[in-house]
């Protein structure tokens, strides 16, 4: 059943505006506080049902400086980009309200209505399920999602089309549909019924009531935003720490053998990455000084700098902390690059943020499933994810730390915090064990490379990349 339109009574506009602004500022003032939230309003519906007019009126009743509107014509979904990818830069930060006037549902409808390659029911419903799951994860990360569908009867639509000039009518056709075509109208209505059961439906016949209904629903939403979840319902089961993390290999490669193997593998990896038709993400995690930088240097040794992008992930900036924790990774994937390397990743939520207490228990325990869904979306959109964990012994880490302190061009790599983190060595091992158990999947497995020999680690990293590319 669709969310029914409540029986809002028409209100004095000045009073309604005052209530909206007060609610808007209460949301804005929540920034940086424990109860901080944001609101994302998805607007879709029948053409000429008054979507644009209702959003315009809402902006006049609110403080327009703090209502962002993202308006896009529908575009076709493709199998090489996630449905959310082009929209994530506009996900609201704490205290913000964003209206997406055109969104992933608009794209879904445009794709389903596409004459040459229409979606079958299973694919359509699969997209709907993915979209709802994505929205569910947004909700958990304090982005409250509101979905509003503006409806209009066929008869009223035709009357409104008769009243617009030819140039504007042509513009509406450019949005993908001929709104004079009754068959297309009926098809779209039938498709909308497959996903609007959790939407707020507004009848666009009465323009004044339509605008107030939309505004009052937004007001009600702002006044009734749910509290953050603070407790998990299930008891946590700690995974066993893999033996290879507790006892990394001490064996080392002969120098000449290493050079020969390195030369061969760097060329193979460069060719494999360059000529694979899919996008490739190589994600590094591991203990400090485990050799991530050295391994990355060997991966790109025979690649042109224009072929890849490297993201070195540090602590999030303040503006990033005001958005869902995956946001800073969503937005780093929007450049369309074919090869992307991450030195530290989204797994910080279940590693350093867990161990250091930067994320609540609820947040990091929930993150495993959120990350799996994120990676599944990427893999489904023709992306290979190679996840590599580099492990060394605690003694070897101490040796490398001291070496860094004594080497002029490496001193920048070592800080007091690095030494302090050694006190939580076992906590990080436990966090890594949970991460492997809960996020090593068939579509994005973990490659654990545990050795105190840098050369061996570099060779094994290159082999892991080749193995993953072939396996997929």
Buried (B, 14 or more C-beta within 10 A) or exposed (E): EBBEBEEBEEBEBEEBBEBBBEBBBEBBEBBEEEEBBBBBBBBBBBBBBBBBBBBBBBBEBBEEEBBBBBEBEBBBBEEEBBBBBBBBEBBBBBBBBBBBBBBBBBBBBBBBBEEEEEBEEEBBEEBBEBBBBBBEBBBBBBBBBBBBBBBBBEEBBBEBBEEEEEEEBEEBEEBBBEBEEEEBBEBBBEBBEEBBEEBBBBBBBEEEBBBBBBBBBBBBBBEEBEEBBEEEEEEEEEBEBBEBBEEBBEEEBEEEEBEEBBEEBBEBBBEBBBEBEBBBBBBBBBBBBBBBBBBBEBBBBBBEEEEBBBBEBEEBEEEBBBBBBBBBBBBBBEEEBBBBBBBBBBBBBBBBBBBBEBBBEBBBBBBBBBBBBBBBBBBBBBBBBBBBBBBBBEEBBEEBBEEBEEEEEBEEBBEEEBBEBBEBEEBBBBBBBBBBBBBBBEBBBBBBBBBBBBBBBBBBBBBBBBBBBEEB
